[in-house]
């Protein structure tokens, strides 16, 4: 749970492997720890949100008081739920359809075909 002010706008991409947060170079902030070491790109990549397709249990629209205002998305995974908020309800519908389609292709064992189309 996080206060609404802690939520940050970010972009995601979906492919045959995962739904993953886009980390842009200009968004990366190099921070200095108490030991004087700086966190680098690999630290940022480790904190990026990533939901692997095989880990998805269900995906649905949700309304929760802990979420900021907007179109809530809940991705229930084997590791617990991941909550996101889409720009609009129309955008949420598109994300739901896309995630469900990719998961269905994965569940039917056709991931290699989808990978070929995406990377083609």
Long-range contacts (C-beta under 8 A, 24 or more apart in sequence): 1-66, 2-66, 4-68, 4-69, 7-68, 7-85, 10-49, 12-49, 12-84, 14-95, 14-98, 14-99, 14-102, 15-102, 15-115, 15-118, 16-53, 16-102, 16-105, 16-106, 16-111, 16-114, 16-115, 16-118, 17-52, 17-53, 17-115, 18-50, 18-51, 18-52, 18-53, 19-50, 19-51, 19-53, 19-75, 19-99, 20-48, 20-49, 20-50, 20-51, 21-48, 21-49, 21-50, 23-48, 49-82, 49-84, 51-75, 51-77, 51-82, 53-102, 53-103, 53-106, 53-111, 54-106, 55-79, 56-99, 56-103, 59-96, 59-99, 59-100, 59-103, 60-96, 61-92, 61-96, 75-99
